[in-house]
Each structure stands twice: as C-alpha cells, then as structure tokens.
Amino acid sequence: MSFIPTAQYLDHIFESEQSFCQLYPLSIQQLDKVHWSPLTVIYKSVQFLANRKDAKILDIGSGAGKFCLAGAYYKPNAAFYGVEQRQYLVGHAECAKEKLGRVKVKFIA
C-alpha cells in the first residue's frame, strides 16, 4: 500500500528549499543551489506549461526530480515525466517520489 501524505505534510515539504531538500540524502541536497531550479521558478513555469487539466510535461535531464515532483504538487492534474541518463539520480528521484505519496510523475533512465 502506498504512503498517502497529509496536505499539511506536503505543504511543509514545499514551503521552502530547505524543507524540499529533506527528501534527499545530504550528498544530493548539496546539488540544490548549483543545479536545481528554485521552487518559485518551478511554480511559475508549471503555471504556464500545465495550462490544461490533462497536460503532459517532459523534463529532459531531470536529475533528482525536483522540477517534476514540485510541478506535480503545484499542478496535480498534470502528468510529469522526467528523463535522466544517470541511474543513481533516477533512484534518488524515485525515493523522493515515494516520500510524497501518490504523484503523477514517472522517471525514466
């Protein structure tokens, strides 16, 4: 059975960069400031990209999955797909996805 997080838990995760980074081990958290888009940028991007209920968003080079996971939080009716060539980052993305419960995100290596 999948973990089903409360709305309060999800709101906490997405209230700050620090809270979001807690989904990952320290070695992956350190990538945030250098390689990941800020949550505010992701929020603005998905408002534009997922302007239909059934939107499908592809993130090529998705890394540890921040854009897709945050996008799915901000636009839960859209489907997000992350493609990443480094399998270990896909693994971290999948682990973070599990901690968020049911989100419409698929990661592909």
C-alpha positions, 0 to 999 in steps of 0.5 A: 500500500502506498504512503498517502501524505497529509496536505499539511505534510506536503505543504511543509515539504514545499514551503521552502528549499530547505524543507524540499531538500529533506527528501534527499540524502545530504550528498544530493541536497548539496546539488540544490543551489548549483543545479536545481531550479528554485521552487518559485521558478518551478511554480511559475513555469508549471503555471504556464506549461500545465495550462490544461487539466490533462497536460503532459510535461517532459523534463529532459535531464531531470536529475533528482526530480525536483522540477517534476515532483514540485510541478506535480504538487503545484499542478496535480492534474498534470502528468510529469515525466522526467528523463535522466541518463544517470541511474543513481539520480533516477533512484534518488528521484524515485525515493523522493517520489515515494516520500510524497505519496501518490504523484503523477510523475514517472522517471525514466533512465 
